[in-house]
Amino acid sequence: MALTFDVCQLRPGSASFRKETTTALEKVVKTFQTTWEVIASGISDPSGVDEILAGNATGLPSVNNSVYSDPVSGQLYPYFFCTNKSVRRDPSNAYRFEVTCDYKDDSGDENPQDEQTDAENYCPVVSFSSAEQTQTAWSGSTNGSTRAITLPTGDFYDQAVLEKAGVLTVTHTQYENVFSEADFRVRIMHVNSAVYRGYDPGHALITGISWSKVRVPIAPNTTMLSNKVTYSIACVNKTYQYMDNGGLVQTDDWGWHQLRIRSGDRFLLNGGDMDSIVSNSSKFPDSIGPCFLKEDGTRHVKQGKEAPAAPIDKWQVQPNTNFGTFLRECP
């Protein structure tokens, strides 16, 4: 006779709910445990079966591939995966094994859902946290007024003034039946091309993507192969002040764009063309260092002096994509 197993989930189980608090986040981490009985048969000697064989018996949950199902309500926690499985032989019956499976909800946000007919019909799990980022401060307040951070001459300080900025991190986990490395490449390090959770285009950046093949329970009482995909998205609102052709200090919101000061050692004469480019030192012998430039390439002056606020160019260097074409929200 061949070795066979009878598998049965036992009624006793356990659950724990623990609050975890960090600098930026407070969440309740849920841990559930189920217990299973495995009886080996078809062999005449218990030495013909061990804990590894019993732990892999058909019908048992598998680590990172089985989600928790409430035995009373029948509802599923579709992202609440088995993280640990242990097997113990019954000391009083060598053919009997007790298997325990642990499930952990690290996000602290998952709620039970009814069984669906397709993995992509399960609501995503979305959690939020915050981080800080150090960046160059282009404007600040002094004597009650806000202006560009420059010396009275319009020059910049030798050491840049830095500021702390808050970054909202969105962790978004969902099932995608089709996902490949090609999808990864056209999404990672891309910014939003449309408004995302109230953030204007260019203000949300996908900084990380992880995915794995899993079997997801679906109705009626079966499973399907899908991909559990988790996105990390950093959202920012960053403002600065700049001076442009009109000569007025203005405020702009730059998100994940790159800023560069528009300055150079050469500039166009007013009304000139590329043949009328002159050097700053030849036109102004007492000038040292580069001068600020307008968008048209002419020297940026105000009332005959160097403009008091630096003109800044905003460059979009991160490619963009429409998050709404692949990120799903719960209806």
GINOR-V345839 format. One record per residue. RES is the residue in one small letter. PHI is phi in degrees with one decimal (none if undefined). D_LAST is the distance of its C-alpha to the last C-alpha in Angstrom with 2 decimals. Layout:
RES|PHI|D_LAST / RES|PHI|D_LAST
//
This chain:
m|none|52.88 / a|-90.0|49.78 / l|-67.9|47.73 / t|-132.2|44.73 / f|-130.2|42.29 / d|-105.9|40.88 / v|-115.7|37.61 / c|-146.4|36.22 / q|-80.7|33.69 / l|-83.9|35.49 / r|-64.0|34.13 / p|-61.8|34.99 / g|-154.5|32.46 / s|-148.7|31.64 / a|-148.2|28.89 / s|-136.8|29.16 / f|-129.9|27.09 / r|-130.5|28.50 / k|-84.6|27.72 / e|-116.1|28.32 / t|-124.0|29.10 / t|-117.8|29.88 / t|-59.1|30.91 / a|-116.0|27.43 / l|-151.9|25.10 / e|-127.7|25.02 / k|-148.0|23.06 / v|-107.7|23.60 / v|-92.1|24.38 / k|-103.0|24.19 / t|-130.0|26.76 / f|-115.4|27.15 / q|-136.2|30.14 / t|-115.5|30.90 / t|-122.7|34.44 / w|-127.7|35.71 / e|-107.6|39.14 / v|-125.3|40.67 / i|-112.0|44.00 / a|-89.5|46.04 / s|-145.5|48.37 / g|87.9|50.54 / i|-129.1|52.71 / s|-96.2|56.01 / d|-134.3|55.80 / p|-63.0|52.90 / s|-68.8|53.82 / g|-80.9|52.15 / v|-140.4|48.68 / d|-130.6|47.29 / e|-64.9|44.19 / i|-66.1|42.69 / l|-63.9|42.98 / a|-65.6|41.67 / g|-70.0|38.69 / n|-104.1|37.69 / a|-61.7|38.07 / t|-60.0|35.66 / g|106.5|33.01 / l|-87.6|32.76 / p|-63.5|29.80 / s|-119.0|30.42 / v|-64.1|29.96 / n|63.5|26.94 / n|-141.0|26.01 / s|-131.9|25.02 / v|-104.0|22.11 / y|-80.3|22.58 / s|-121.9|22.18 / d|-70.2|22.93 / p|-68.6|26.05 / v|-91.0|25.67 / s|-84.7|22.08 / g|80.3|21.53 / q|-77.2|18.14 / l|-110.5|17.72 / y|-106.8|17.24 / p|-65.7|16.36 / y|-115.9|17.55 / f|-96.0|20.29 / f|-89.4|23.25 / c|-64.0|26.86 / t|-105.4|28.79 / n|-156.5|32.23 / k|-137.3|34.28 / s|-126.0|37.84 / v|-126.3|40.41 / r|-134.0|43.49 / r|-78.8|46.31 / d|-68.9|47.53 / p|-65.4|51.05 / s|-97.2|52.31 / n|-148.4|50.97 / a|-68.0|51.00 / y|-91.6|48.90 / r|-108.8|46.02 / f|-127.6|43.34 / e|-114.5|40.67 / v|-116.5|37.54 / t|-115.6|35.06 / c|-123.7|31.68 / d|-103.9|29.92 / y|-123.7|26.19 / k|-134.4|25.05 / d|-105.0|21.79 / d|-70.1|22.95 / s|-69.5|19.76 / g|74.3|19.94 / d|-121.0|16.19 / e|-76.8|15.24 / n|-121.4|14.39 / p|-65.6|15.11 / q|-131.8|12.83 / d|-70.5|14.01 / e|-63.9|15.81 / q|-108.0|14.20 / t|-92.7|16.35 / d|-147.5|15.49 / a|-59.3|15.20 / e|-72.6|12.63 / n|-83.4|10.16 / y|-73.0|10.31 / c|-64.9|7.91 / p|-65.0|10.14 / v|-107.4|12.43 / v|-123.4|13.19 / s|-129.8|16.42 / f|-130.1|18.73 / s|-149.1|22.50 / s|-131.8|25.23 / a|-144.3|28.43 / e|-114.8|31.40 / q|-137.4|33.02 / t|-92.2|36.57 / q|-145.4|37.17 / t|-68.3|39.93 / a|-91.5|40.04 / w|-88.6|40.97 / s|-145.1|41.42 / g|-162.6|42.21 / s|-106.2|43.88 / t|-147.4|47.60 / n|54.1|49.71 / g|82.8|46.69 / s|-121.8|45.72 / t|-102.4|43.22 / r|-153.2|44.64 / a|-64.0|44.69 / i|-84.4|46.12 / t|-142.5|49.50 / l|-71.8|53.15 / p|-55.8|55.05 / t|-78.3|56.28 / g|97.4|52.77 / d|-74.6|53.10 / f|-91.3|50.56 / y|-65.4|51.32 / d|-61.0|52.57 / q|-109.6|49.82 / a|-63.8|46.32 / v|-81.5|44.72 / l|-108.4|41.58 / e|-136.1|38.57 / k|-95.0|35.75 / a|-123.0|32.22 / g|-87.1|28.96 / v|-121.8|26.36 / l|-85.9|22.74 / t|-106.3|21.78 / v|-102.8|18.18 / t|-107.0|18.00 / h|-120.9|15.06 / t|-114.9|15.32 / q|-151.3|13.67 / y|-95.4|15.24 / e|-131.1|16.78 / n|-66.9|19.05 / v|-124.7|21.24 / f|-153.5|22.34 / s|-142.4|25.90 / e|-62.9|28.20 / a|-63.8|27.96 / d|-64.2|24.24 / f|-57.4|25.29 / r|-66.2|28.01 / v|-92.3|26.01 / r|-122.8|23.38 / i|-65.0|25.46 / m|59.8|26.99 / h|-103.2|25.17 / v|-99.4|23.94 / n|-73.7|21.05 / s|-92.3|22.15 / a|-132.5|19.46 / v|-58.2|18.09 / y|-127.3|16.06 / r|50.6|14.75 / g|86.5|17.51 / y|-95.2|20.13 / d|-63.9|22.19 / p|-51.6|23.06 / g|86.2|25.37 / h|-109.1|24.24 / a|-121.2|21.88 / l|-123.4|23.69 / i|-78.5|22.63 / t|-96.7|25.49 / g|-157.8|24.85 / i|-139.7|23.27 / s|-128.2|24.01 / w|-153.1|23.24 / s|-152.4|24.75 / k|-76.2|24.92 / v|-141.2|23.72 / r|-100.3|23.53 / v|-111.9|20.23 / p|-64.6|20.42 / i|-138.2|18.88 / a|-81.5|19.76 / p|-97.6|22.45 / n|55.4|24.15 / t|-142.7|24.37 / t|-136.0|23.17 / m|-140.5|22.44 / l|-83.8|23.35 / s|-145.5|20.72 / n|-118.0|20.66 / k|-89.5|19.26 / v|-115.8|18.97 / t|-119.4|19.01 / y|-108.3|19.20 / s|-108.9|21.10 / i|-125.9|20.60 / a|-100.2|23.17 / c|-115.1|22.51 / v|-135.9|25.60 / n|-128.1|27.02 / k|-125.3|30.75 / t|-120.2|33.21 / y|-149.8|36.85 / q|-115.1|39.70 / y|-147.5|41.78 / m|-120.1|44.64 / d|-127.0|44.76 / n|-55.6|47.16 / g|-72.2|47.04 / g|81.2|48.37 / l|-107.6|45.82 / v|-74.3|43.71 / q|-126.3|40.02 / t|-115.2|36.74 / d|-136.9|34.12 / d|-114.5|30.96 / w|-109.4|31.31 / g|52.7|28.38 / w|-96.7|29.23 / h|-72.8|31.96 / q|-98.9|35.55 / l|-106.8|38.17 / r|-139.3|41.83 / i|-72.3|44.77 / r|-88.8|46.47 / s|-146.5|50.08 / g|-170.2|53.00 / d|-84.4|56.76 / r|-127.7|57.16 / f|-154.1|56.06 / l|-83.9|56.78 / l|-72.8|59.32 / n|-56.0|58.02 / g|77.0|58.01 / g|-89.7|58.98 / d|-123.0|57.73 / m|-63.1|57.47 / d|-78.2|61.29 / s|-107.9|61.41 / i|-73.3|59.57 / v|-125.8|61.59 / s|-86.8|61.33 / n|-64.3|60.61 / s|-72.2|63.81 / s|-75.6|66.03 / k|-79.2|64.78 / f|-128.8|64.72 / p|-55.5|67.34 / d|-87.4|66.50 / s|-84.4|62.80 / i|-126.0|61.47 / g|80.5|58.15 / p|-74.6|55.53 / c|-113.4|54.63 / f|-74.4|51.30 / l|-122.2|50.40 / k|-80.9|48.75 / e|-62.4|46.36 / d|-86.5|49.36 / g|90.2|51.29 / t|-83.3|53.81 / r|-67.3|54.69 / h|-91.1|52.45 / v|-126.5|54.87 / k|-137.1|54.78 / q|55.1|58.08 / g|81.9|59.95 / k|-118.4|58.31 / e|-57.8|55.54 / a|-57.8|52.15 / p|-75.2|51.18 / a|-127.2|47.57 / a|-73.5|46.64 / p|-74.6|44.95 / i|-127.1|42.00 / d|-94.0|40.33 / k|-109.9|36.63 / w|-112.5|35.94 / q|-90.9|32.68 / v|-107.0|33.55 / q|-85.9|30.21 / p|-65.4|28.72 / n|-117.9|25.33 / t|-153.3|22.33 / n|-87.1|18.99 / f|-59.1|16.47 / g|-67.7|13.66 / t|-82.1|15.42 / f|-138.9|14.85 / l|-87.0|12.57 / r|-100.7|8.97 / e|-115.8|6.23 / c|-72.4|3.83 / p|-67.2|0.00
//
